[in-house]
Amino acid sequence: SYAKRNNFASNGATLVGPGPAGTGAFGSDTKGWTFETRLASKSEGRWQWLVGGYAFDQDRDSRMSQNIGLGGYTLFDIIADSHTNEYAGFGELAYKPIEKLTLTAGVRYSKYRNHLHPTYIVTPPNGLRRPDIRFNEDSTTLKLEISYTASREFMTYAVASQGFRPGGFNPNAAPGFNVVHEFYKSDSLWNYEIGAKTSWLDRRLTV
């Protein structure tokens, strides 16, 4: 898939305390693509498997500025160009020790890279130029599942799986000018499910 998004916003802003009003503006251009492919075994047999790969690549150009109304003085002007990509491989293996019971285990490994190009606060030569910032992170997530198909109309299961969301940086953070932190950490979780899938009334009702 391919996506492209452009947005722009402007507003009148009043500084804290007495003083002249000002204007603020923010805009960004984002474009990127996502690709995923999978290869799976046939559904018959005691062993079943699935392997695949995932790729994501995105460029984002953004700008945020704040002007003081009196004389049009530029308080700050931030330009942030970032490049983000993620590559992952995953696989899943299922085994049926008996006909109605299935044990499944899966794993996914991801490499995440985020690169922020020079950011300017009050455009040089009179302002501050921040160096490039790089944020790299890898992750491994697991999935375990057991299911029992008692009949064509009844199946019960239990799943434990991990989730992960990478960290990164805030492109428009301006050290010394606001309280937005330059970086944010990744977060992760364990997900647990237990349930049943049933059908009734000659498969006209599914619960």
MDAnalysis code that builds the backbone (N, CA, C; Angstrom):
import MDAnalysis as mda
import numpy as np

u = mda.Universe.empty(621, n_residues=207, atom_resindex=np.repeat(np.arange(207), 3), trajectory=True)
u.add_TopologyAttr("name", ["N", "CA", "C"] * 207)
u.add_TopologyAttr("resid", np.arange(1, 208))
u.add_TopologyAttr("resname", ["SER", "TYR", "ALA", "LYS", "ARG", "ASN", "ASN", "PHE", "ALA", "SER", "ASN", "GLY", "ALA", "THR", "LEU", "VAL", "GLY", "PRO", "GLY", "PRO", "ALA", "GLY", "THR", "GLY", "ALA", "PHE", "GLY", "SER", "ASP", "THR", "LYS", "GLY", "TRP", "THR", "PHE", "GLU", "THR", "ARG", "LEU", "ALA", "SER", "LYS", "SER", "GLU", "GLY", "ARG", "TRP", "GLN", "TRP", "LEU", "VAL", "GLY", "GLY", "TYR", "ALA", "PHE", "ASP", "GLN", "ASP", "ARG", "ASP", "SER", "ARG", "MET", "SER", "GLN", "ASN", "ILE", "GLY", "LEU", "GLY", "GLY", "TYR", "THR", "LEU", "PHE", "ASP", "ILE", "ILE", "ALA", "ASP", "SER", "HIS", "THR", "ASN", "GLU", "TYR", "ALA", "GLY", "PHE", "GLY", "GLU", "LEU", "ALA", "TYR", "LYS", "PRO", "ILE", "GLU", "LYS", "LEU", "THR", "LEU", "THR", "ALA", "GLY", "VAL", "ARG", "TYR", "SER", "LYS", "TYR", "ARG", "ASN", "HIS", "LEU", "HIS", "PRO", "THR", "TYR", "ILE", "VAL", "THR", "PRO", "PRO", "ASN", "GLY", "LEU", "ARG", "ARG", "PRO", "ASP", "ILE", "ARG", "PHE", "ASN", "GLU", "ASP", "SER", "THR", "THR", "LEU", "LYS", "LEU", "GLU", "ILE", "SER", "TYR", "THR", "ALA", "SER", "ARG", "GLU", "PHE", "MET", "THR", "TYR", "ALA", "VAL", "ALA", "SER", "GLN", "GLY", "PHE", "ARG", "PRO", "GLY", "GLY", "PHE", "ASN", "PRO", "ASN", "ALA", "ALA", "PRO", "GLY", "PHE", "ASN", "VAL", "VAL", "HIS", "GLU", "PHE", "TYR", "LYS", "SER", "ASP", "SER", "LEU", "TRP", "ASN", "TYR", "GLU", "ILE", "GLY", "ALA", "LYS", "THR", "SER", "TRP", "LEU", "ASP", "ARG", "ARG", "LEU", "THR", "VAL"])
u.atoms.positions = np.array([
    [0.839, -1.186, 0.000],
    [0.000, 0.000, 0.000],
    [0.879, 1.242, 0.000],
    [0.328, 2.331, -0.518],
    [1.030, 3.609, -0.577],
    [0.111, 4.689, -0.024],
    [0.670, 5.583, 0.794],
    [-0.141, 6.648, 1.398],
    [0.610, 7.977, 1.304],
    [-0.138, 9.036, 1.062],
    [0.416, 10.382, 1.034],
    [-0.564, 11.318, 1.720],
    [-0.053, 12.137, 2.643],
    [-0.924, 13.015, 3.421],
    [-0.265, 14.388, 3.581],
    [-1.025, 15.441, 3.309],
    [-0.560, 16.812, 3.493],
    [-1.529, 17.540, 4.423],
    [-1.001, 18.238, 5.408],
    [-1.885, 19.007, 6.286],
    [-1.222, 20.318, 6.685],
    [-2.066, 21.307, 6.935],
    [-1.576, 22.624, 7.326],
    [-2.598, 23.256, 8.264],
    [-2.117, 23.947, 9.286],
    [-2.992, 24.635, 10.232],
    [-2.317, 25.925, 10.670],
    [-3.128, 26.958, 10.846],
    [-2.606, 28.231, 11.360],
    [-3.619, 28.806, 12.332],
    [-3.136, 29.625, 13.258],
    [-4.028, 30.194, 14.259],
    [-3.411, 31.460, 14.839],
    [-4.266, 32.274, 15.408],
    [-3.781, 33.417, 16.169],
    [-3.487, 32.961, 17.581],
    [-2.358, 33.366, 18.119],
    [-1.943, 32.900, 19.439],
    [-1.575, 34.089, 20.314],
    [-1.943, 34.037, 21.570],
    [-1.610, 35.078, 22.532],
    [-0.554, 34.541, 23.486],
    [0.519, 35.270, 23.662],
    [1.563, 34.861, 24.572],
    [1.062, 34.921, 26.003],
    [1.695, 34.141, 26.877],
    [1.320, 34.123, 28.276],
    [1.613, 35.500, 28.885],
    [0.635, 36.042, 29.590],
    [0.830, 37.356, 30.212],
    [0.503, 38.473, 29.234],
    [0.674, 39.728, 29.670],
    [0.366, 40.857, 28.802],
    [1.343, 40.941, 27.642],
    [0.860, 41.354, 26.482],
    [1.734, 41.481, 25.333],
    [0.939, 41.362, 24.052],
    [1.592, 41.579, 22.915],
    [0.898, 41.552, 21.622],
    [0.548, 40.134, 21.209],
    [-0.529, 40.020, 20.454],
    [-0.926, 38.718, 19.930],
    [0.045, 38.296, 18.838],
    [0.030, 37.015, 18.509],
    [0.904, 36.503, 17.470],
    [0.189, 35.484, 16.626],
    [0.898, 34.872, 15.712],
    [0.329, 33.839, 14.860],
    [1.222, 32.611, 14.901],
    [0.588, 31.478, 14.764],
    [1.323, 30.225, 14.720],
    [0.885, 29.412, 13.520],
    [1.768, 28.586, 13.002],
    [1.447, 27.765, 11.837],
    [2.177, 26.438, 11.930],
    [1.514, 25.409, 11.450],
    [2.117, 24.084, 11.415],
    [1.692, 23.380, 10.135],
    [2.623, 22.681, 9.511],
    [2.313, 21.916, 8.314],
    [3.237, 20.733, 8.183],
    [2.768, 19.687, 7.507],
    [3.612, 18.523, 7.284],
    [3.186, 17.802, 6.014],
    [4.158, 17.196, 5.377],
    [3.938, 16.353, 4.209],
    [4.488, 14.973, 4.541],
    [3.629, 13.955, 4.450],
    [4.017, 12.593, 4.805],
    [3.682, 11.662, 3.653],
    [4.626, 10.810, 3.315],
    [4.364, 9.794, 2.295],
    [5.153, 8.542, 2.636],
    [4.578, 7.396, 2.318],
    [5.250, 6.148, 2.641],
    [4.526, 4.953, 2.055],
    [5.171, 3.815, 2.156],
    [4.587, 2.578, 1.629],
    [4.755, 1.449, 2.633],
    [3.874, 0.458, 2.511],
    [3.881, -0.715, 3.372],
    [3.751, -1.962, 2.500],
    [4.523, -2.987, 2.836],
    [4.502, -4.231, 2.060],
    [4.535, -5.423, 3.007],
    [3.720, -6.436, 2.731],
    [3.730, -7.665, 3.523],
    [3.454, -8.849, 2.620],
    [4.176, -9.922, 2.852],
    [3.953, -11.146, 2.078],
    [3.960, -12.342, 3.016],
    [3.177, -13.361, 2.666],
    [3.068, -14.556, 3.502],
    [3.070, -15.798, 2.617],
    [3.634, -16.870, 3.172],
    [3.602, -18.174, 2.533],
    [3.159, -19.181, 3.578],
    [2.107, -19.949, 3.270],
    [1.533, -20.875, 4.244],
    [1.441, -22.273, 3.657],
    [1.526, -23.257, 4.552],
    [1.395, -24.645, 4.135],
    [-0.068, -24.973, 3.873],
    [-0.300, -26.157, 3.331],
    [-1.665, -26.622, 3.151],
    [-2.303, -26.891, 4.512],
    [-3.622, -26.840, 4.556],
    [-4.331, -26.987, 5.833],
    [-4.381, -28.431, 6.319],
    [-4.120, -29.385, 5.439],
    [-4.160, -30.783, 5.856],
    [-2.847, -31.162, 6.550],
    [-2.908, -32.225, 7.305],
    [-1.693, -32.763, 7.917],
    [-1.555, -32.379, 9.374],
    [-0.661, -33.100, 10.068],
    [-0.446, -32.882, 11.497],
    [0.355, -31.610, 11.757],
    [1.273, -31.264, 10.850],
    [2.081, -30.048, 10.977],
    [1.614, -28.997, 9.987],
    [1.538, -27.752, 10.431],
    [1.200, -26.624, 9.566],
    [2.149, -25.469, 9.887],
    [2.487, -24.666, 8.886],
    [3.426, -23.572, 9.104],
    [3.061, -22.350, 8.279],
    [3.606, -21.226, 8.685],
    [3.417, -19.956, 7.979],
    [4.671, -19.113, 8.196],
    [5.189, -18.513, 7.127],
    [6.325, -17.593, 7.224],
    [5.993, -16.340, 6.415],
    [6.603, -15.222, 6.802],
    [6.314, -13.994, 6.077],
    [7.301, -12.890, 6.398],
    [7.152, -11.787, 5.671],
    [7.990, -10.609, 5.868],
    [7.170, -9.341, 5.762],
    [7.656, -8.291, 6.415],
    [6.949, -7.016, 6.470],
    [7.957, -5.886, 6.285],
    [7.581, -4.835, 5.560],
    [8.449, -3.676, 5.362],
    [7.607, -2.408, 5.381],
    [8.153, -1.369, 6.024],
    [7.476, -0.071, 6.107],
    [8.527, 1.020, 5.922],
    [8.241, 2.012, 5.062],
    [9.182, 3.098, 4.806],
    [8.392, 4.401, 4.665],
    [8.807, 5.438, 5.410],
    [8.039, 6.693, 5.428],
    [8.961, 7.900, 5.547],
    [8.646, 8.948, 4.784],
    [9.313, 10.250, 4.878],
    [8.302, 11.283, 5.356],
    [8.750, 12.149, 6.273],
    [7.863, 13.174, 6.823],
    [8.622, 14.496, 6.926],
    [8.109, 15.518, 6.248],
    [8.669, 16.868, 6.313],
    [7.669, 17.760, 7.026],
    [8.104, 18.422, 8.087],
    [7.184, 19.254, 8.859],
    [7.851, 20.578, 9.226],
    [7.008, 21.552, 9.511],
    [7.510, 22.869, 9.908],
    [6.522, 23.499, 10.876],
    [7.046, 24.118, 11.926],
    [6.214, 24.815, 12.900],
    [6.873, 26.153, 13.210],
    [6.076, 27.216, 13.183],
    [6.618, 28.549, 13.447],
    [5.677, 29.324, 14.353],
    [6.240, 30.287, 15.071],
    [5.474, 31.159, 15.958],
    [6.021, 32.575, 15.833],
    [5.142, 33.499, 15.483],
    [5.530, 34.895, 15.314],
    [4.825, 35.775, 16.339],
    [5.522, 36.790, 16.825],
    [4.920, 37.804, 17.691],
    [4.355, 38.898, 16.805],
    [3.129, 39.292, 17.098],
    [2.437, 40.236, 16.231],
    [3.173, 41.555, 16.041],
    [3.751, 42.079, 17.072],
    [4.405, 43.373, 17.003],
    [5.684, 43.273, 16.181],
    [5.670, 43.845, 14.997],
    [6.855, 43.824, 14.151],
    [7.090, 42.510, 13.444],
    [6.204, 41.548, 13.628],
    [6.355, 40.266, 12.963],
    [7.601, 39.506, 13.373],
    [8.023, 39.646, 14.626],
    [9.237, 38.990, 15.095],
    [9.032, 37.481, 15.179],
    [9.976, 36.721, 14.637],
    [9.895, 35.260, 14.670],
    [10.426, 34.753, 15.993],
    [9.533, 34.138, 16.778],
    [9.942, 33.580, 18.062],
    [10.698, 32.269, 17.856],
    [10.144, 31.380, 17.031],
    [10.872, 30.175, 16.645],
    [10.349, 29.681, 15.308],
    [11.198, 28.976, 14.617],
    [10.868, 28.420, 13.304],
    [11.568, 27.062, 13.221],
    [10.789, 25.992, 13.325],
    [11.348, 24.657, 13.438],
    [11.067, 23.872, 12.158],
    [12.111, 23.323, 11.583],
    [11.987, 22.490, 10.395],
    [12.472, 21.087, 10.750],
    [11.651, 20.075, 10.526],
    [12.014, 18.709, 10.894],
    [11.713, 17.774, 9.726],
    [12.739, 17.125, 9.223],
    [12.590, 16.146, 8.150],
    [13.028, 14.788, 8.696],
    [12.134, 13.827, 8.694],
    [12.454, 12.534, 9.279],
    [12.221, 11.407, 8.283],
    [12.960, 10.334, 8.501],
    [12.822, 9.121, 7.690],
    [12.684, 7.936, 8.640],
    [11.651, 7.135, 8.448],
    [11.368, 6.001, 9.312],
    [11.225, 4.732, 8.486],
    [11.824, 3.656, 8.933],
    [11.587, 2.372, 8.277],
    [11.584, 1.249, 9.305],
    [10.869, 0.211, 8.967],
    [10.779, -0.971, 9.826],
    [10.755, -2.206, 8.941],
    [11.568, -3.195, 9.295],
    [11.600, -4.459, 8.579],
    [11.408, -5.593, 9.587],
    [10.584, -6.549, 9.223],
    [10.264, -7.623, 10.170],
    [10.103, -8.943, 9.427],
    [10.428, -10.020, 10.135],
    [10.161, -11.364, 9.662],
    [9.381, -12.112, 10.724],
    [8.493, -12.991, 10.313],
    [7.666, -13.702, 11.282],
    [7.383, -15.119, 10.796],
    [7.075, -15.973, 11.754],
    [6.754, -17.347, 11.423],
    [5.851, -17.964, 12.477],
    [5.129, -19.000, 12.067],
    [4.203, -19.672, 12.971],
    [4.199, -21.162, 12.644],
    [4.200, -21.982, 13.698],
    [4.207, -23.429, 13.528],
    [3.094, -24.035, 14.381],
    [2.266, -24.868, 13.773],
    [1.146, -25.515, 14.473],
    [1.304, -27.029, 14.393],
    [0.951, -27.701, 15.493],
    [1.073, -29.154, 15.572],
    [-0.196, -29.743, 16.188],
    [-0.659, -30.846, 15.615],
    [-1.833, -31.541, 16.120],
    [-1.413, -32.888, 16.714],
    [-1.249, -32.963, 18.048],
    [-0.894, -34.251, 18.658],
    [-2.015, -35.273, 18.517],
    [-3.257, -34.787, 18.559],
    [-4.427, -35.611, 18.245],
    [-5.288, -34.811, 17.278],
    [-6.268, -35.457, 16.700],
    [-7.008, -34.846, 15.599],
    [-7.660, -33.522, 15.969],
    [-8.226, -33.420, 17.182],
    [-9.014, -32.239, 17.528],
    [-8.228, -31.151, 18.270],
    [-6.997, -31.448, 18.666],
    [-6.202, -30.518, 19.459],
    [-5.083, -29.913, 18.613],
    [-4.924, -28.575, 18.677],
    [-3.880, -27.882, 17.920],
    [-3.063, -27.005, 18.853],
    [-1.734, -27.149, 18.802],
    [-0.802, -26.316, 19.564],
    [-0.047, -25.432, 18.577],
    [-0.023, -24.129, 18.850],
    [0.579, -23.176, 17.914],
    [1.571, -22.280, 18.638],
    [2.721, -22.035, 17.991],
    [3.725, -21.104, 18.517],
    [4.187, -20.212, 17.374],
    [4.345, -18.915, 17.663],
    [4.772, -17.971, 16.639],
    [5.780, -16.986, 17.192],
    [6.579, -16.403, 16.307],
    [7.576, -15.410, 16.694],
    [7.683, -14.357, 15.591],
    [7.963, -13.129, 16.002],
    [8.151, -12.028, 15.055],
    [9.343, -11.196, 15.511],
    [10.248, -10.905, 14.577],
    [11.421, -10.080, 14.883],
    [11.381, -8.839, 14.005],
    [11.545, -7.656, 14.618],
    [11.443, -6.383, 13.903],
    [12.676, -5.532, 14.155],
    [13.099, -4.808, 13.109],
    [14.160, -3.804, 13.208],
    [13.546, -2.457, 12.834],
    [13.618, -1.508, 13.759],
    [12.990, -0.201, 13.590],
    [14.074, 0.874, 13.565],
    [14.035, 1.755, 12.547],
    [15.023, 2.821, 12.406],
    [14.306, 4.151, 12.142],
    [14.718, 5.181, 12.889],
    [14.115, 6.506, 12.744],
    [15.235, 7.544, 12.727],
    [15.263, 8.389, 11.688],
    [16.335, 9.360, 11.499],
    [15.719, 10.752, 11.312],
    [16.103, 11.685, 12.174],
    [15.638, 13.064, 12.092],
    [16.769, 13.924, 11.542],
    [16.500, 14.608, 10.439],
    [17.492, 15.477, 9.811],
    [17.567, 16.817, 10.549],
    [18.553, 17.682, 10.208],
    [18.750, 18.923, 10.976],
    [17.469, 19.717, 11.208],
    [17.330, 20.186, 12.417],
    [16.189, 20.994, 12.821],
    [16.687, 22.387, 13.185],
    [15.985, 23.410, 12.738],
    [16.417, 24.783, 12.982],
    [15.431, 25.481, 13.918],
    [15.955, 26.226, 14.858],
    [15.142, 27.050, 15.747],
    [15.576, 28.494, 15.533],
    [14.720, 29.282, 14.917],
    [15.058, 30.609, 14.401],
    [16.199, 30.408, 13.405],
    [15.842, 30.342, 12.127],
    [16.715, 29.891, 11.060],
    [18.115, 30.482, 11.145],
    [19.162, 29.621, 11.023],
    [20.543, 30.121, 11.050],
    [20.757, 31.173, 9.952],
    [21.806, 32.022, 10.080],
    [22.953, 31.852, 10.980],
    [22.739, 32.361, 12.405],
    [21.600, 32.987, 12.710],
    [21.426, 33.565, 14.037],
    [20.794, 32.595, 15.034],
    [20.346, 31.455, 14.556],
    [19.649, 30.548, 15.446],
    [20.444, 29.307, 15.772],
    [19.747, 28.328, 16.323],
    [20.344, 27.087, 16.782],
    [20.078, 25.991, 15.768],
    [21.119, 25.252, 15.427],
    [20.965, 24.103, 14.538],
    [21.252, 22.833, 15.327],
    [20.262, 21.961, 15.427],
    [20.449, 20.699, 16.128],
    [21.051, 19.668, 15.182],
    [21.927, 18.815, 15.673],
    [22.498, 17.762, 14.824],
    [21.456, 16.700, 14.512],
    [21.788, 15.815, 13.583],
    [20.907, 14.696, 13.262],
    [20.669, 13.837, 14.510],
    [19.462, 13.306, 14.604],
    [19.107, 12.430, 15.712],
    [18.677, 11.089, 15.132],
    [19.190, 10.012, 15.701],
    [18.839, 8.668, 15.246],
    [18.257, 7.866, 16.408],
    [17.196, 7.147, 16.112],
    [16.559, 6.299, 17.114],
    [16.395, 4.917, 16.502],
    [17.092, 3.921, 17.059],
    [17.043, 2.553, 16.551],
    [16.569, 1.607, 17.650],
    [15.742, 0.659, 17.260],
    [15.233, -0.288, 18.249],
    [14.844, -1.589, 17.558],
    [15.126, -2.710, 18.217],
    [14.737, -4.027, 17.730],
    [13.777, -4.670, 18.734],
    [12.955, -5.573, 18.263],
    [12.017, -6.242, 19.166],
    [11.764, -7.670, 18.706],
    [11.473, -8.527, 19.677],
    [11.053, -9.907, 19.409],
    [9.770, -10.162, 20.182],
    [8.728, -10.579, 19.507],
    [7.444, -10.850, 20.157],
    [7.029, -12.293, 19.885],
    [6.300, -12.863, 20.847],
    [5.924, -14.267, 20.803],
    [4.408, -14.455, 20.825],
    [3.964, -15.599, 20.362],
    [2.553, -15.969, 20.422],
    [2.451, -17.457, 20.734],
    [1.584, -17.810, 21.688],
    [1.322, -19.202, 22.047],
    [-0.183, -19.423, 22.058],
    [-0.624, -20.518, 21.453],
    [-2.076, -20.771, 21.361],
    [-2.351, -22.258, 21.466],
    [-3.453, -22.589, 22.119],
    [-3.956, -23.957, 22.170],
    [-5.444, -23.919, 21.845],
    [-5.876, -24.785, 20.972],
    [-7.290, -24.820, 20.592],
    [-7.772, -26.257, 20.503],
    [-9.044, -26.444, 20.816],
    [-9.656, -27.766, 20.776],
    [-10.968, -27.680, 20.012],
    [-11.054, -28.411, 18.922],
    [-12.254, -28.414, 18.087],
    [-13.062, -29.660, 18.428],
    [-14.047, -29.472, 19.294],
    [-14.844, -30.612, 19.734],
    [-15.727, -31.138, 18.618],
    [-16.252, -30.231, 17.799],
    [-17.098, -30.618, 16.681],
    [-17.066, -29.498, 15.650],
    [-17.783, -29.691, 14.582],
    [-17.855, -28.651, 13.557],
    [-18.508, -27.387, 14.088],
    [-19.307, -27.520, 15.155],
    [-20.054, -26.383, 15.695],
    [-19.423, -25.788, 16.955],
    [-18.348, -26.383, 17.476],
    [-17.820, -25.893, 18.751],
    [-16.293, -25.986, 18.783],
    [-15.642, -24.854, 19.079],
    [-14.193, -24.798, 19.236],
    [-13.866, -23.872, 20.394],
    [-12.978, -24.310, 21.282],
    [-12.538, -23.475, 22.401],
    [-11.032, -23.262, 22.293],
    [-10.550, -22.135, 22.835],
    [-9.142, -21.784, 22.631],
    [-8.633, -20.915, 23.779],
    [-7.302, -20.843, 23.884],
    [-6.619, -19.930, 24.801],
    [-5.375, -19.407, 24.087],
    [-5.114, -18.097, 24.220],
    [-4.007, -17.446, 23.525],
    [-3.254, -16.547, 24.491],
    [-1.923, -16.568, 24.384],
    [-1.061, -15.587, 25.052],
    [-0.140, -15.014, 23.980],
    [-0.141, -13.693, 23.817],
    [0.659, -13.075, 22.765],
    [1.231, -11.752, 23.245],
    [2.355, -11.369, 22.659],
    [3.012, -10.110, 23.006],
    [2.715, -9.040, 21.973],
    [2.692, -7.795, 22.439],
    [2.562, -6.649, 21.557],
    [3.695, -5.677, 21.832],
    [4.077, -4.900, 20.812],
    [5.193, -3.966, 20.951],
    [4.943, -2.749, 20.061],
    [5.228, -1.557, 20.597],
    [5.147, -0.319, 19.821],
    [6.456, 0.439, 20.025],
    [7.198, 0.719, 18.946],
    [8.522, 1.327, 19.114],
    [8.440, 2.761, 19.609],
    [9.508, 3.195, 20.248],
    [9.632, 4.592, 20.661],
    [10.116, 5.459, 19.508],
    [10.549, 6.660, 19.822],
    [11.002, 7.571, 18.776],
    [11.256, 8.950, 19.336],
    [11.111, 9.964, 18.486],
    [11.320, 11.333, 18.931],
    [10.195, 12.216, 18.427],
    [10.004, 13.333, 19.082],
    [9.025, 14.323, 18.675],
    [9.710, 15.317, 17.730],
    [9.350, 15.327, 16.434],
    [10.082, 16.142, 15.468],
    [10.102, 17.630, 15.803],
    [9.038, 18.130, 16.424],
    [8.952, 19.571, 16.666],
    [9.333, 19.972, 18.083],
    [9.973, 19.088, 18.823],
    [10.449, 19.460, 20.151],
    [11.561, 20.494, 20.019],
    [11.481, 21.530, 20.823],
    [12.464, 22.609, 20.786],
    [13.084, 22.750, 22.165],
    [14.255, 22.175, 22.390],
    [14.879, 22.253, 23.713],
    [15.052, 23.697, 24.163],
    [14.591, 23.974, 25.384],
    [14.702, 25.326, 25.906],
    [13.532, 26.221, 25.574],
    [12.659, 25.767, 24.645],
    [11.524, 26.605, 24.245],
    [10.195, 26.041, 24.722],
    [10.097, 24.733, 24.918],
    [8.835, 24.157, 25.392],
    [9.139, 22.923, 26.230],
    [8.085, 22.334, 26.761],
    [8.252, 21.203, 27.686],
    [8.131, 19.861, 26.984],
    [7.982, 19.843, 25.666],
    [7.881, 18.582, 24.935],
    [9.247, 17.905, 24.935],
    [9.286, 16.668, 25.382],
    [10.543, 15.932, 25.454],
    [10.966, 15.486, 24.056],
    [12.260, 15.434, 23.821],
    [12.752, 15.055, 22.504],
    [12.430, 13.605, 22.157],
    [12.468, 12.699, 23.147],
    [12.273, 11.282, 22.894],
    [11.083, 10.745, 23.685],
    [10.513, 9.662, 23.200],
    [9.551, 8.898, 23.984],
    [9.914, 7.425, 23.883],
    [9.688, 6.696, 24.968],
    [10.102, 5.306, 25.055],
    [9.120, 4.368, 24.348],
    [9.606, 3.177, 24.053],
    [8.736, 2.145, 23.504],
    [7.850, 1.588, 24.607],
    [6.791, 0.916, 24.210],
    [5.950, 0.223, 25.187],
    [5.602, -1.162, 24.653],
    [5.308, -2.058, 25.584],
    [5.017, -3.438, 25.218],
    [3.951, -3.995, 26.148],
    [3.394, -5.148, 25.769],
    [2.335, -5.747, 26.595],
    [2.247, -7.236, 26.325],
    [1.616, -7.936, 27.249],
    [1.178, -9.319, 27.058],
    [-0.339, -9.319, 26.948],
    [-0.872, -10.050, 26.012],
    [-2.310, -10.159, 25.786],
    [-2.739, -11.607, 26.054],
    [-3.822, -11.761, 26.813],
    [-4.325, -13.101, 27.155],
    [-5.794, -13.214, 26.738],
    [-6.117, -14.298, 26.065],
    [-7.497, -14.525, 25.635],
    [-7.900, -15.959, 25.965],
    [-9.168, -16.130, 26.298],
    [-9.744, -17.467, 26.428],
    [-11.191, -17.365, 25.951],
    [-11.612, -18.309, 25.160],
    [-12.963, -18.181, 24.628],
    [-13.388, -19.406, 23.856],
    [-14.549, -19.288, 23.204],
    [-15.112, -20.365, 22.399],
    [-15.806, -19.769, 21.190],
    [-15.790, -20.507, 20.111],
    [-16.516, -20.134, 18.903],
    [-17.518, -21.238, 18.615],
    [-18.789, -20.862, 18.573],
    [-19.852, -21.862, 18.422],
    [-20.825, -21.442, 17.324],
    [-21.496, -22.411, 16.748],
    [-22.552, -22.144, 15.765],
    [-23.779, -22.970, 16.115],
    [-24.981, -22.383, 15.816],
    [-26.254, -22.974, 16.199],
    [-27.242, -22.854, 15.042],
    [-28.388, -23.521, 15.222],
    [-29.495, -23.409, 14.273],
    [-29.022, -23.731, 12.867],
    [-28.359, -24.888, 12.728],
    [-27.861, -25.317, 11.427],
    [-26.906, -24.267, 10.828],
    [-26.008, -23.703, 11.691],
    [-24.973, -22.745, 11.321],
    [-25.506, -21.401, 10.870],
    [-26.786, -21.109, 11.205],
    [-27.330, -19.780, 10.864],
    [-26.988, -18.753, 11.946],
    [-26.639, -19.214, 13.156],
    [-26.274, -18.337, 14.269],
    [-24.866, -18.685, 14.730],
    [-24.000, -17.664, 14.794],
    [-22.616, -17.847, 15.278],
    [-22.397, -17.003, 16.522],
    [-21.849, -17.614, 17.560],
    [-21.576, -16.929, 18.835],
    [-20.094, -17.083, 19.155],
])
